[in-house]
Amino acid sequence: ESHASAADSAELEEARAEAAAAREQLEEANAEAQGLRDELGQAKSEIGSLRSELKQASVKTKALEVAHEAEQTAAAVLRRQLQDETAAKDAVQDELRHAKAAIARLEEQAEAHQRLERELRNTILELKGNIRVFARVRPSQPHEAEAAKAFSFPEDDPEQQHITILTEGKEGVDGRQTPPKPFDFKFDKVFHEHHDQAAVFDEVSQLIQSVLDGYRVCIFAYGQTGSGKTYTMDGDGTKGEGRGIIPRAVQHIFGALEAQKEWSFELSA
């Protein structure tokens, strides 16, 4: 019996040991299962977060796709606008080239016309005479009424080139009175009493233009004291209609130079 009791005790101890080992294994299994459950919960939480992030990323992706399509559309519009502007620029450049060519042709024609105008103008002046003599009769003063009767102008003189001076009659050696004798004179132009300063300058203005064409020109007045030389050349000292040939010539020259802005001039006096 003692032998059987010892065997039973040994088996009991062994069973207890196995049970303890089984409990330890169970506890380890439970702990491992709990760890796995925790990991599973964490994994589920991470999966949820990832799904949320994925959803947000999808929304952003769609928004970016919409924005990208809008940018592509805008880029296509800009490309079309650029093409249109390039075509318009090319058209403007073509028109500019044609305009420049037309301007060059017109400038050549204008220069040719100017040369022809200069040639014709100076040919006319040469035909009229390189040396021209004008006569001007100033208005008479009250005390010169009798003397003014000595001057007369033919009515049939459309070019106004003739003047007649009637001399006083003289007493001859035999005591007889000789009648007044007329003397006819012809000039390139005769200015009557009613001709103003503008009419005189108009007659010589072409000579002033010849100066700008490169010709040498001289205009001078000759006559006795009080005949009106200073008035004809200088005028009355005002800036109005009483200006003479000199101030009008200076104004004409500067006006012509101002119109020729493509040229460079140097003036000296």
C-alpha positions in Angstrom: 0.0 0.0 0.0 2.8 2.3 0.8 4.3 1.7 -2.6 0.9 2.4 -4.3 0.4 5.6 -2.2 3.8 7.0 -3.2 3.1 6.3 -6.9 -0.2 8.1 -6.6 1.5 11.1 -4.9 4.1 11.2 -7.6 1.4 11.2 -10.3 -0.5 13.9 -8.4 2.5 16.0 -8.2 3.2 15.5 -11.8 -0.4 16.3 -12.7 -0.2 19.4 -10.6 3.0 20.4 -12.3 1.4 19.8 -15.7 -1.7 21.8 -14.6 0.6 24.7 -13.4 2.5 24.6 -16.7 -0.8 24.5 -18.5 -2.0 27.5 -16.5 1.2 29.3 -17.3 0.8 28.5 -20.9 -2.8 29.6 -20.8 -1.9 32.8 -19.1 0.9 33.4 -21.7 -1.7 32.5 -24.4 -4.2 34.9 -22.9 -1.5 37.6 -22.6 -0.5 37.0 -26.2 -4.1 37.0 -27.3 -4.6 40.3 -25.4 -1.5 41.7 -27.1 -2.8 40.5 -30.4 -6.2 42.1 -29.6 -4.5 45.3 -28.7 -2.4 45.2 -31.9 -5.6 44.4 -33.8 -7.4 47.4 -32.3 -4.4 49.6 -33.0 -4.3 48.2 -36.5 -8.0 48.9 -36.9 -7.5 52.4 -35.6 -4.6 52.9 -38.0 -6.7 51.5 -40.8 -9.5 53.9 -40.0 -7.0 56.8 -39.9 -5.5 55.6 -43.2 -9.0 55.3 -44.7 -9.8 58.9 -43.6 -6.5 60.1 -45.0 -7.2 58.2 -48.2 -10.6 59.8 -48.4 -9.1 63.2 -47.9 -6.4 62.4 -50.4 -9.1 61.4 -52.9 -10.9 64.6 -52.3 -7.7 66.6 -52.8 -6.8 64.5 -55.8 -10.2 65.3 -57.4 -9.8 69.0 -56.6 -6.3 68.9 -58.1 -7.7 67.2 -61.2 -10.4 69.8 -61.5 -7.8 72.6 -61.0 -5.5 70.9 -63.5 -8.2 70.7 -66.1 -9.0 74.3 -65.4 -5.4 75.3 -65.8 -5.1 73.2 -69.0 -8.2 75.0 -70.3 -6.7 78.4 -69.3 -3.4 77.4 -70.9 -5.2 76.4 -74.1 -7.0 79.8 -74.1 -3.6 81.6 -73.5 -2.0 79.6 -76.3 -4.8 80.5 -78.7 -4.5 84.2 -77.5 -0.7 84.0 -78.0 -1.2 82.6 -81.5 -3.7 85.3 -82.3 -1.4 88.0 -80.9 1.5 86.5 -82.8 -0.5 86.5 -86.0 -1.7 90.1 -85.3 1.9 91.1 -84.5 3.1 89.6 -87.8 0.3 91.4 -89.6 1.3 94.7 -88.0 4.9 94.1 -88.8 4.0 93.4 -92.4 1.9 96.6 -92.5 4.8 98.5 -90.9 7.2 97.2 -93.5 4.8 98.2 -96.3 4.2 101.6 -94.6 8.0 102.2 -94.3 8.4 101.2 -97.9 5.6 103.5 -98.9 7.1 106.3 -96.8 10.5 105.8 -98.4 8.9 106.0 -101.9 7.0 109.1 -100.9 10.1 110.7 -99.5 11.9 109.9 -102.8 9.1 111.4 -104.8 8.9 114.4 -102.5 12.7 114.9 -102.9 12.3 114.6 -106.6 9.5 117.1 -106.6 11.5 119.5 -104.5 14.4 119.2 -106.9 12.1 119.8 -109.8 10.4 122.7 -108.0 13.8 124.3 -107.3 14.9 123.9 -110.9 11.6 125.3 -112.2 11.6 128.2 -109.7 15.1 129.2 -110.5 14.5 128.7 -114.2 11.6 131.1 -114.0 13.8 133.6 -112.1 16.5 133.3 -114.7 13.9 133.9 -117.5 12.7 137.0 -115.6 16.3 138.1 -115.3 19.1 137.5 -112.9 19.3 141.2 -112.4 15.9 142.8 -111.9 15.1 146.4 -111.2 11.9 147.5 -109.5 10.5 151.0 -109.1 8.3 152.0 -106.2 6.4 155.3 -106.0 5.6 156.3 -102.4 2.4 158.2 -101.5 2.9 161.9 -101.8 2.8 164.3 -98.9 0.3 167.2 -98.7 3.0 169.7 -99.8 3.9 167.4 -102.8 0.6 167.6 -104.5 1.9 169.4 -107.6 5.0 167.2 -107.8 2.8 164.0 -107.6 1.2 165.1 -110.9 4.4 164.4 -112.7 3.9 160.6 -112.3 1.4 158.7 -114.3 0.9 155.0 -115.1 -0.4 153.7 -118.4 -3.8 152.1 -118.1 -3.0 149.4 -120.6 -0.2 148.0 -118.6 -1.4 144.7 -117.0 2.1 143.7 -115.9 2.6 147.1 -114.3 6.0 147.7 -115.7 5.8 151.2 -117.1 5.8 154.7 -115.5 5.7 158.1 -117.2 7.4 161.2 -115.8 6.2 164.5 -117.1 8.9 167.2 -116.9 8.1 170.8 -116.3 8.0 173.2 -119.2 11.0 175.5 -119.5 11.6 178.9 -121.0 13.8 178.8 -124.0 16.6 181.3 -124.9 14.2 183.0 -127.2 11.8 183.5 -124.3 9.3 181.0 -125.5 7.9 178.5 -123.0 8.5 174.8 -124.0 5.7 172.4 -123.2 6.1 169.7 -120.6 7.7 166.6 -122.1 6.8 163.0 -121.0 9.5 160.4 -120.5 8.5 156.7 -120.4 10.4 154.2 -118.3 10.1 150.5 -118.2 11.1 148.3 -115.2 10.7 144.7 -114.3 8.0 145.8 -111.9 6.5 149.2 -110.9 4.8 149.5 -107.5 2.1 152.2 -107.4 1.2 154.3 -104.4 -1.5 151.8 -103.3 0.8 148.8 -103.2 1.6 147.8 -99.6 4.6 146.1 -98.0 3.1 142.6 -98.6 2.8 143.2 -102.3 6.4 144.3 -102.6 7.7 141.3 -100.6 5.5 138.9 -102.6 7.4 139.9 -105.7 10.8 139.2 -104.2 9.8 136.2 -102.0 10.9 133.7 -104.7 14.4 135.3 -104.5 14.4 134.6 -100.8 13.5 131.0 -101.5 16.4 130.8 -103.9 18.7 131.5 -100.9 17.5 128.2 -99.3 18.2 126.5 -102.7 21.8 127.5 -102.4 21.9 130.6 -104.6 23.4 133.9 -103.7 20.9 136.7 -103.7 21.3 140.4 -103.1 18.4 142.9 -102.7 19.1 146.6 -102.1 17.2 149.8 -102.3 18.5 152.9 -104.2 17.0 156.4 -104.3 17.3 159.9 -103.0 16.8 160.9 -99.4 13.1 160.6 -98.3 12.2 158.3 -101.2 11.2 155.4 -98.9 14.3 153.1 -99.0 14.3 152.5 -95.3 10.6 151.9 -95.1 10.7 149.4 -98.0 13.6 147.4 -96.6 13.1 147.7 -92.8 9.5 148.8 -92.5 7.9 150.9 -89.8 9.5 149.0 -86.9 6.3 147.2 -85.9 5.4 143.5 -86.3 2.3 144.2 -88.3 1.6 144.8 -91.9 4.2 147.6 -92.0 7.1 145.2 -91.9 9.7 145.6 -94.7 11.5 143.1 -96.9 14.2 142.3 -94.3 12.0 141.2 -91.4 9.7 139.4 -93.7 12.6 137.6 -95.4 14.0 136.5 -92.0 10.6 135.2 -91.0 10.3 133.4 -94.3 13.7 131.7 -94.0 13.0 130.5 -90.4 9.6 129.3 -91.4 11.0 127.3 -94.3 13.7 125.8 -92.0 11.1 124.8 -89.5 9.2 122.9 -92.2 12.4 121.0 -93.2 12.9 119.2 -89.9 14.8 116.3 -91.6 17.6 118.7 -92.6 20.2 120.3 -90.5 21.0 124.0 -91.0 23.5 126.5 -89.7 22.8 130.2 -89.9 25.2 133.0 -89.4 24.9 136.8 -89.7 
